[in-house]
Amino acid sequence: MRLSLVMLFILLSQMELAEVWAGQHSDSWYGVQSRRREELTPGDGAGRSSTDHSRISRAVLGGGVTINTLPDNMTRVVEDSGRYYTWQRFGPEDRRTRDLWVDMSDVRHGQVRVHGILSNSYKQAVRVALSFDFPFYGHYMRQITIATGGFIFTGDVTHRMLTTTQYIAPLMANFDPSHSKESTVQYLDNGEVFVVQWERVRLAGKESEGAFTFQAALSKTGTITFSYRDIPLPLDVIGSAEHPVKAGLSDAFLVTSPSSESEAAAQQTIYEYHRVEIDTTKISSYSAVEFTPLPTCLLHSSCELCLSSNQTSGCSWCNVLQRCSDGMDRHRQEWLDYACSDESKDATCDDYLREDSSTGSPEAGDTTSLTPLQKGCENDDETKRHILKTGSDVKTDSSSATKGWSDIGVVAGIAAALVLLLGLILVALYIHCSPTATSSLYLIQRRRSYWPSLKFHKQQPAYTEVEGEGHDKHSIVEAGPC
């Protein structure tokens, strides 16, 4: 019996090790560098088809983040349903294709920068700041992460699976810009549009197949454009064993599951709630795809617009957060913490007005502070200010009494310090005026014996590590620390 149990345990262990080995070899690991190169975060990703809804679970270094598709009990499909974007493809014969291509050599578009690190690296990603607020799935962002693999990561939490979700991917593949000096990753930002161009990049292991040139343009209005200049081979023949191959958009939200053991052990899960996938077989040289954003519930700033607007559907108003949402966006954690789904059931804007008038606003002296139902809530700045202000306005009799005793203690402490200081001054004056007195000599001798003198050491200047300049390709202005 014992032998059977041992054999069963060994068999299960081998199966688990094989599973882990297969998972590691199917992922795409990325090194992510911060803008000032303060840390180096390795990353990985897993490619999957649009019909693969299996759970992806991979722990992040130093954290507990997993990535899932939406479970079946959530009424939202992952594939695109035309809810967030509409798009149109243009072929080589369309004039719109030429209009959408941004000529990086034309100085009228703005200053072009070749990123030295990305242009000389393989499977690397670097965070870059935008000069404008870019709306993505209704959320405004000021930082993105450019990867050598032909995509832009848009997530706030940098994890190891950058290629899985939260991306803008004109052509995600196993590109290696470090193979040739002709390969560059360059970008420009003129305040109206941010353009990233992967120029003459080659596939790792298939360098002889030819060089790819394509770009992604992010407009201040939220419009996204994928433009392709050189696609030397059909994309359906590119293998995805070493790196996912896909084109499109994706977004997700992060939810923190409460832990009874400790805060550090709380599990964070990233759920992909929407994805737009472009058929890669239709991507060819001199083609383009243009995405136009549709209005989302987050657009509405009042209860009336949220519940009555004909531009959106399925929106609910959360009065405690003063936010309009369908519950499927990056603020999902707050939506759950404040039970917004339960609050908005069968509620009207008139109900909220009557509730506000009967309870009064926190600024008017309401002593009830807003408290989330769960821990781990990530509040936005406005809600934080609202809660903190409400909490500071709460005053009770016991707190007033405690404050009175603390004031007395402070006054007594200050008085004692002044008395001690006065005594030290008198002693110093006595020693100065009567240096030959017996008591003065005694005090001076005691000082020499027990009061060590202060010693000052010359300290070396401290320098923080900065990114060195990469190899200048094409004699274009080199990017500094991103």
Phi, psi and omega per residue, in radians:
M1 nan -0.793 -3.139
R2 -1.119 -0.688 3.135
L3 -1.097 -0.668 3.113
S4 -1.126 -0.737 3.137
L5 -1.133 -0.704 3.119
V6 -1.106 -0.769 3.137
M7 -1.104 -0.693 3.116
L8 -1.117 -0.719 3.124
F9 -1.106 -0.748 3.131
I10 -1.114 -0.710 3.136
L11 -1.096 -0.769 3.129
L12 -1.141 -0.673 3.130
S13 -1.114 -0.737 3.131
Q14 -1.119 -0.691 3.112
M15 -1.110 -0.715 3.137
E16 -1.162 -0.712 3.111
L17 -1.122 -0.676 3.108
A18 -1.126 -0.656 3.118
E19 -1.123 -0.782 3.138
V20 -1.116 -0.743 -3.141
W21 -1.069 -0.771 -3.139
A22 -1.130 -0.686 -3.139
G23 -1.148 -0.709 -3.129
Q24 -1.171 -0.607 -3.098
H25 -1.433 -0.186 3.094
S26 -1.701 -0.110 -3.103
D27 -1.620 2.817 3.120
S28 -2.011 1.933 -3.058
W29 -1.507 2.326 3.137
Y30 -2.160 2.391 2.977
G31 -1.574 2.148 -3.085
V32 -1.908 2.156 -3.132
Q33 -1.910 2.353 3.100
S34 -1.242 2.977 -3.051
R35 -1.104 -0.571 3.125
R36 -1.855 0.211 3.138
R37 1.002 0.755 -3.136
E38 -1.447 -0.379 3.131
E39 -2.635 2.779 3.113
L40 -2.161 1.963 -3.062
T41 -1.921 1.978 3.103
P42 -1.226 2.623 3.141
G43 -2.435 2.823 3.064
D44 -2.574 2.919 -3.138
G45 -2.582 2.881 3.139
A46 -2.300 2.205 3.116
G47 -1.499 2.536 3.110
R48 -2.736 2.717 -3.122
S49 -1.392 3.002 -3.104
S50 -1.200 -0.316 -3.133
T51 -1.668 -0.042 -3.124
D52 -1.553 1.844 -3.126
H53 -1.890 0.363 -3.114
S54 -1.240 2.748 -3.093
R55 -1.354 2.307 3.065
I56 -1.852 2.044 -3.105
S57 -2.222 1.953 3.136
R58 -2.517 2.078 -3.080
A59 -1.199 2.544 3.108
V60 -1.654 2.522 3.109
L61 -1.013 2.151 3.086
G62 1.345 0.195 -3.128
G63 -2.705 -3.125 3.133
G64 -2.194 1.143 -3.115
V65 -1.882 2.294 3.008
T66 -2.165 2.803 3.141
I67 -2.126 2.181 3.125
N68 -2.179 2.703 2.817
T69 -1.437 2.934 -3.090
L70 -1.154 2.332 3.082
P71 -1.182 2.895 -3.044
D72 -1.142 -0.417 -3.091
N73 -1.401 -0.003 3.055
M74 -1.771 2.205 -3.020
T75 -1.435 1.134 3.067
R76 -2.695 2.153 3.118
V77 -1.415 2.678 -3.127
V78 -1.390 -0.692 -3.119
E79 -1.133 2.793 -3.067
D80 -1.182 2.428 3.106
S81 -2.157 0.276 -3.114
G82 1.218 0.425 -3.078
R83 -1.551 -0.567 -3.039
Y84 -1.932 -0.544 -3.103
Y85 -2.476 2.582 2.859
T86 -1.988 2.612 -3.096
W87 -2.537 2.804 -3.122
Q88 -2.491 2.406 3.134
R89 -1.765 2.486 3.121
F90 -2.181 2.381 -3.113
G91 -1.676 -3.080 -3.120
P92 -1.065 -0.451 -3.095
E93 -1.485 -0.165 -3.104
D94 -1.500 2.368 3.100
R95 -1.175 -0.513 -3.131
R96 -1.062 -0.527 3.115
T97 -1.048 -0.787 3.132
R98 -1.195 -0.609 -3.127
D99 -1.205 -0.577 -3.091
L100 -1.373 -0.373 3.133
W101 -1.271 2.253 3.128
V102 -1.697 2.014 3.135
D103 -1.322 1.879 -3.075
M104 -1.239 -0.281 3.113
S105 -1.482 -0.145 3.129
D106 -1.510 1.962 -3.063
V107 -1.171 -0.270 3.136
R108 -1.176 -0.361 3.114
H109 -1.362 -0.347 -3.121
G110 2.229 3.109 -3.101
Q111 -1.321 2.205 3.132
V112 -1.679 2.371 3.137
R113 -2.141 2.308 3.006
V114 -1.626 2.120 -3.119
H115 -1.383 2.016 -3.044
G116 -1.099 -0.675 -3.103
I117 -1.265 -0.879 -3.114
L118 -1.113 -0.613 -3.112
S119 -1.250 -0.220 -3.110
N120 -2.205 0.440 -3.056
S121 -2.309 2.908 3.090
Y122 -2.231 2.225 -3.106
K123 0.942 0.962 3.062
Q124 -2.165 2.697 3.109
A125 -2.476 2.493 -3.081
V126 -2.352 2.370 3.115
R127 -1.365 2.408 -3.121
V128 -2.330 2.416 3.131
A129 -1.541 2.442 3.060
L130 -1.608 2.707 3.107
S131 -1.562 -0.011 -3.131
F132 -2.539 2.864 3.099
D133 -1.408 2.043 -3.120
F134 -1.760 2.106 3.128
P135 -1.427 2.179 3.133
F136 -2.316 1.982 -3.052
Y137 0.980 0.591 3.123
G138 1.506 -0.092 3.135
H139 -1.822 2.427 -3.137
Y140 -1.655 2.306 -3.129
M141 -2.299 2.641 3.140
R142 -2.078 -0.076 3.113
Q143 -2.341 2.450 3.053
I144 -2.326 2.956 3.117
T145 -2.168 2.040 -3.135
I146 -1.578 2.285 -3.132
A147 -1.995 2.637 3.117
T148 -1.173 -0.358 -3.070
G149 -1.429 0.396 3.030
G150 1.378 0.522 3.118
F151 -2.624 2.912 3.097
I152 -2.073 2.192 3.081
F153 -1.551 2.299 -3.038
T154 -1.978 0.079 -3.075
G155 -1.330 2.702 3.068
D156 -1.438 -0.565 -3.126
V157 -1.711 2.037 -3.135
T158 -1.452 1.957 -3.141
H159 -2.117 -3.042 -3.014
R160 -1.482 -0.200 -3.068
M161 -1.923 1.122 -3.080
L162 -1.113 -0.498 -3.054
T163 -1.481 0.002 -3.024
T164 -1.482 -0.805 -3.089
T165 -2.732 3.020 -3.108
Q166 1.025 1.104 -3.098
Y167 -2.480 2.786 2.923
I168 -2.110 1.870 -2.949
A169 -2.137 1.753 3.006
P170 -1.166 -0.691 3.062
L171 -2.819 1.612 3.130
M172 -1.434 2.115 -3.134
A173 -2.815 3.131 -3.031
N174 -1.513 1.134 -3.117
F175 -1.460 2.559 3.133
D176 -2.257 1.551 3.140
P177 -1.109 -0.315 -3.103
S178 -1.337 -0.143 -3.072
H179 -1.198 -0.648 -3.049
S180 -2.333 2.589 3.064
K181 -1.216 -0.281 3.112
E182 -1.391 -0.306 -3.103
S183 -1.435 2.270 3.128
T184 -2.450 2.710 2.937
V185 -2.076 1.958 -3.050
Q186 -2.241 2.787 -3.111
Y187 -2.656 2.825 3.033
L188 -2.479 2.685 -3.138
D189 -2.513 1.906 -3.124
N190 -1.881 0.258 3.128
G191 1.567 -0.301 3.114
E192 -1.990 -0.498 -3.126
V193 -2.591 2.513 3.065
F194 -2.031 2.113 -3.055
V195 -2.074 2.283 3.022
V196 -2.015 2.277 -3.137
Q197 -2.201 2.193 3.004
W198 -1.681 1.870 -2.997
E199 -1.897 2.178 3.079
R200 0.913 0.761 3.075
V201 -1.549 2.580 -3.085
R202 -2.096 2.662 3.131
L203 -1.311 2.357 3.108
A204 -1.131 2.230 -3.115
G205 1.506 -0.203 3.122
K206 -2.317 0.723 -3.075
E207 -1.099 -0.529 -3.097
S208 -1.309 -0.176 -3.119
E209 -1.278 -0.315 3.120
G210 2.205 2.988 -3.095
A211 -1.819 2.491 3.130
F212 -1.830 2.438 3.022
T213 -2.336 2.135 -3.127
F214 -2.746 2.943 -3.091
Q215 -2.625 2.791 3.034
A216 -2.194 2.273 -3.129
A217 -2.043 2.178 3.130
L218 -1.886 1.970 -3.102
S219 -1.561 2.679 3.114
K220 -1.078 -0.442 3.123
T221 -1.382 -0.147 -3.105
G222 1.770 -0.146 3.103
T223 -1.208 2.415 3.136
I224 -2.120 2.329 -3.121
T225 -2.199 2.283 2.976
F226 -1.870 2.157 3.124
S227 -2.180 2.391 -3.064
Y228 -2.145 2.193 3.138
R229 -1.816 -0.876 -3.123
D230 -2.210 1.959 3.038
I231 -2.148 1.640 -2.944
P232 -1.273 -0.297 -3.122
L233 -2.569 2.724 3.127
P234 -1.048 2.420 -3.052
L235 -1.306 -0.321 -3.125
D236 -1.293 -0.175 3.108
V237 -1.651 -0.079 3.110
I238 -1.382 2.168 3.126
G239 -1.311 2.614 -3.132
S240 -1.963 0.318 -3.126
A241 -1.193 -0.679 -3.109
E242 -1.610 -0.348 -3.061
H243 -2.830 2.434 3.092
P244 -1.082 2.544 3.071
V245 -2.114 1.938 -3.129
K246 -2.853 2.862 3.113
A247 -2.433 2.380 3.128
G248 2.578 -2.778 -3.098
L249 -2.198 2.721 3.095
S250 -2.746 2.568 3.049
D251 -2.528 2.809 -3.049
A252 -2.678 2.900 3.028
F253 -2.190 2.701 -3.115
L254 -1.872 2.313 3.117
V255 -2.175 2.317 3.104
T256 -1.738 2.090 3.104
S257 -1.485 2.274 -3.122
P258 -1.136 2.540 3.124
S259 -2.116 2.364 -3.140
S260 -1.392 -0.308 -3.075
E261 -1.412 -1.052 -3.103
S262 -2.790 2.826 3.134
E263 -1.138 -0.617 -3.091
A264 -1.165 -0.436 -3.102
A265 -1.555 0.037 3.141
A266 -1.085 2.397 -3.076
Q267 -1.594 2.233 3.072
Q268 -1.846 2.262 -3.105
T269 -2.180 2.282 3.087
I270 -1.747 2.087 3.140
Y271 -1.840 2.153 3.043
E272 -1.383 2.021 -3.087
Y273 -1.784 -0.194 3.126
H274 -2.798 2.589 -3.121
R275 -2.659 2.402 3.009
V276 -1.978 2.114 -3.125
E277 -2.023 2.212 3.086
I278 -1.643 2.375 3.105
D279 -1.145 1.944 -3.068
T280 -1.172 -0.356 3.130
T281 -1.226 -0.275 3.141
K282 -1.695 0.048 3.096
I283 -1.556 2.173 -3.116
S284 -2.505 3.061 3.086
S285 -1.085 2.472 3.121
Y286 1.014 0.861 3.008
S287 -2.256 2.930 -3.100
A288 -2.709 2.737 3.055
V289 -2.331 2.270 -3.121
E290 -2.050 2.182 3.133
F291 -1.837 2.279 3.085
T292 -1.987 2.151 -3.101
P293 -1.259 2.539 3.058
L294 -1.778 2.689 3.119
P295 -1.066 2.445 3.080
T296 -2.014 2.952 3.132
C297 -1.069 -0.535 -3.127
L298 -1.112 -0.268 -3.139
L299 -1.160 -0.547 -3.019
H300 -1.459 2.328 -3.092
S301 -1.893 0.049 3.126
S302 -2.389 2.781 -3.115
C303 -1.130 -0.696 -3.105
E304 -1.086 -0.822 3.127
L305 -1.162 -0.631 -3.102
C306 -1.087 -0.746 -3.020
L307 -1.638 -0.266 -3.050
S308 -2.061 -0.124 -3.087
S309 -1.176 2.392 3.092
N310 -1.558 0.024 3.097
Q311 -1.418 -0.420 -3.093
T312 -2.290 2.904 3.116
S313 -2.499 2.714 3.120
G314 1.299 0.301 -3.099
C315 -1.506 2.569 3.058
S316 -2.278 2.611 -3.136
W317 -1.793 2.183 3.062
C318 -1.787 1.858 -3.011
N319 -1.207 -0.617 -3.101
V320 -1.180 -0.525 3.099
L321 -1.719 -0.168 -3.069
Q322 0.937 0.901 -3.076
R323 -2.458 2.508 3.069
C324 -1.807 2.298 -3.103
S325 -2.853 2.805 2.978
D326 -1.747 0.130 3.113
G327 1.512 -0.116 -3.133
M328 -2.041 1.385 3.062
D329 -2.713 -3.021 -3.061
R330 -1.249 -0.158 3.078
H331 -1.670 0.379 -3.094
R332 -0.986 -0.674 -3.112
Q333 -1.028 -0.821 3.115
E334 -1.150 -0.653 3.131
W335 -1.040 -0.634 3.109
L336 -1.372 -0.739 -3.071
D337 -1.083 -0.625 -3.109
Y338 -1.748 0.232 3.058
A339 0.888 0.805 -3.085
C340 -1.171 -0.538 3.121
S341 -1.116 -0.723 3.119
D342 -1.242 -0.643 -3.116
E343 -1.138 -0.650 -3.026
S344 -1.490 -0.060 -3.139
K345 -1.171 2.155 3.088
D346 0.973 0.385 3.138
A347 -1.737 2.546 3.106
T348 -2.028 2.914 3.114
C349 -1.113 -0.567 3.093
D350 -1.124 -0.616 3.097
D351 -1.098 -0.720 3.134
Y352 -1.170 -0.663 3.125
L353 -1.136 -0.741 3.123
R354 -1.153 -0.651 3.133
E355 -1.154 -0.736 3.133
D356 -1.158 -0.674 -3.124
S357 -1.245 -0.538 -3.126
S358 -1.398 -0.640 -3.122
T359 -1.575 -0.428 -3.096
G360 1.437 2.700 3.140
S361 -1.431 2.661 3.114
P362 -1.025 -0.570 -3.125
E363 -1.192 -0.389 -3.103
A364 -1.500 0.068 3.081
G365 1.988 0.257 3.104
D366 -1.147 2.298 -3.086
T367 -1.664 0.174 3.137
T368 -1.799 1.985 3.141
S369 -1.541 2.610 3.118
L370 -1.358 2.306 -3.131
T371 -2.305 2.251 3.114
P372 -1.160 2.700 -3.109
L373 -1.397 -0.331 -3.135
Q374 -2.313 2.847 3.029
K375 -1.479 2.890 3.090
G376 1.484 0.247 -3.128
C377 -1.301 2.365 3.098
E378 -1.875 1.641 -3.064
N379 -1.389 2.663 3.006
D380 -1.393 2.956 -3.011
D381 -1.067 -0.683 -3.087
E382 -1.155 -0.749 3.139
T383 -1.149 -0.669 3.117
K384 -1.079 -0.790 3.132
R385 -1.082 -0.675 -3.120
H386 -1.117 -0.775 -3.113
I387 -1.206 -0.777 -3.105
L388 -1.116 -0.678 3.136
K389 -1.169 -0.696 3.134
T390 -1.121 -0.753 -3.120
G391 -1.129 -0.611 -3.122
S392 -1.297 -0.337 -3.135
D393 -1.468 -0.202 -3.091
V394 -1.319 2.185 3.116
K395 -2.376 2.392 3.113
T396 -2.238 2.990 -3.139
D397 -1.132 -0.723 -3.107
S398 -1.127 -0.679 3.130
S399 -1.169 -0.615 3.109
S400 -1.148 -0.730 3.132
A401 -1.132 -0.762 3.117
T402 -1.054 -0.698 3.121
K403 -1.105 -0.647 3.124
G404 -1.108 -0.789 3.104
W405 -1.120 -0.684 3.137
S406 -1.127 -0.606 3.095
D407 -1.124 -0.714 3.121
I408 -1.094 -0.736 3.127
G409 -1.090 -0.688 3.134
V410 -1.114 -0.783 3.138
V411 -1.083 -0.735 -3.141
A412 -1.133 -0.700 3.121
G413 -1.110 -0.733 3.114
I414 -1.109 -0.716 3.132
A415 -1.116 -0.736 3.120
A416 -1.106 -0.685 3.125
A417 -1.131 -0.701 3.117
L418 -1.133 -0.702 3.115
V419 -1.097 -0.770 3.133
L420 -1.113 -0.715 3.128
L421 -1.129 -0.704 3.121
L422 -1.109 -0.706 3.111
G423 -1.097 -0.724 3.121
L424 -1.131 -0.651 3.112
I425 -1.131 -0.736 3.131
L426 -1.116 -0.704 3.118
V427 -1.114 -0.728 3.140
A428 -1.118 -0.726 3.104
L429 -1.109 -0.665 -3.136
Y430 -1.132 -0.762 3.137
I431 -1.143 -0.679 -3.130
H432 -1.171 -0.696 -3.092
C433 -1.386 -0.525 -3.100
S434 -2.244 1.205 -3.071
P435 -1.213 -0.351 -3.092
T436 -1.640 -0.051 3.134
A437 -1.150 2.681 -3.103
T438 -1.078 -0.789 -3.125
S439 -1.119 -0.654 3.141
S440 -1.152 -0.776 3.118
L441 -1.088 -0.648 3.130
Y442 -1.107 -0.775 -3.125
L443 -1.154 -0.682 3.134
I444 -1.133 -0.714 -3.141
Q445 -1.141 -0.694 3.122
R446 -1.137 -0.644 3.138
R447 -1.110 -0.735 -3.132
R448 -1.163 -0.501 -3.065
S449 -1.437 -0.657 -2.944
Y450 -2.054 -0.203 -3.136
W451 -1.830 1.705 -3.122
P452 -1.176 2.504 3.129
S453 -1.329 2.648 3.141
L454 -1.368 2.389 3.115
K455 -2.083 2.297 -3.126
F456 -1.873 2.210 3.124
H457 -1.862 2.429 3.084
K458 -1.232 2.131 -3.085
Q459 -1.723 2.552 -3.140
Q460 -1.351 2.509 3.105
P461 -1.173 2.480 -3.125
A462 -1.730 2.386 3.118
Y463 -2.143 2.452 3.046
T464 -1.616 2.545 -3.115
E465 -1.267 2.348 3.116
V466 -2.169 2.810 -3.139
E467 -1.266 2.333 3.038
G468 -1.381 2.727 -3.120
E469 -1.240 2.381 3.116
G470 -1.432 -3.099 -3.130
H471 -1.235 2.254 -3.103
D472 -1.378 1.949 -3.133
K473 -1.825 2.402 3.097
H474 1.162 0.204 3.101
S475 0.992 0.499 3.072
I476 -1.617 2.723 -3.060
V477 -0.956 2.233 -3.104
E478 -1.380 2.440 3.107
A479 -1.292 2.369 3.031
G480 -1.401 -2.828 3.101
P481 -1.037 2.159 -3.034
C482 -1.458 nan nan
